[in-house]
Amino acid sequence: MYARLVLLLLAAFAAILTSAAYAQHPLILERLTAWNAAAPQPAPSIIQQQVMEAALVAQKRSGGCVPTRTAIDSVVPATGVKFVFEGILAGQLKNGWTVTARHPNCDTTPVRYTISEDSAGALTTIRTNRGLSLANESLIGDTWPLVVVQATAVAKRGAFTCDPNGASLGVIRVVKEEPGLGADVYGVRYVGSWSEVWPVELCGRTIEVTVRFTADGDGGAYTDLKGAEAKLLPPATKAS
């Protein structure tokens, strides 16, 4: 009986998700609200610990300053973000949250982390990006390969070639929010457009790629990489 109910629920959601504006559908909003209420965010001390552990993992991977302090700026539910939404539907996750934090002993740059809680209550935390971005974790993951391709093309035009497998993302910044950009709804924006600059660190050089996002109405976004605006910065200039 339980399996049949799950299948019926999945079928109902699938029908709704074919709509271009499913986020406004009462059933979707009702479910997101219920899921979020059923799995409240962890206690501040746990969030602090999770972020610090993820920060140390990221530091070991990329080097640089070792964080010893964490200041939490905000915690917002990511229940509507693609990988969380689908994980809850599949019975693998309970909820997720986006955390914006800073590590004052290193610098003042905001750093975003994503915490997810699995069906057994275990928490997993990863560093999503440095800087401020309106793109959620799933959207960043989908967009990053396209940004690397754009950056590699710009590097070649500048007579600078390098293995793109070593590319890393610098400090993202939002450069424009279009009129009509919708509010954050459980981690996603369902209407409107905005633009961000993504600095790609590649073999000691920085290529800044401008990405325009337009919400697609179902939690994702269409991306337009502005090739004419992408640029290879001089060797003396390096994104922080």
Secondary structure, 3 states (H helix, E strand, C coil): CHHHHHHHHHHHHHHHHCCCCHHHCHHHHHHHHHHHHHCCCCCHHHHHHHHHHHHHHHHHHHCCCCCCCCEEEEEEECCCCHHHHHHHHCCCEEEEEEEEEECCCCCCCCEEEEEEEECCCCEEEEEEEEECCCCCHHHHHHHHHHHHHHHHHHHHHCCCCCCHHHCEECEEEEEEECCCCCCCECCECCCCEEEEEEEEEECCEEEEEEEEEEECCCCCEEEEEEEEEEEECCCCCCCC
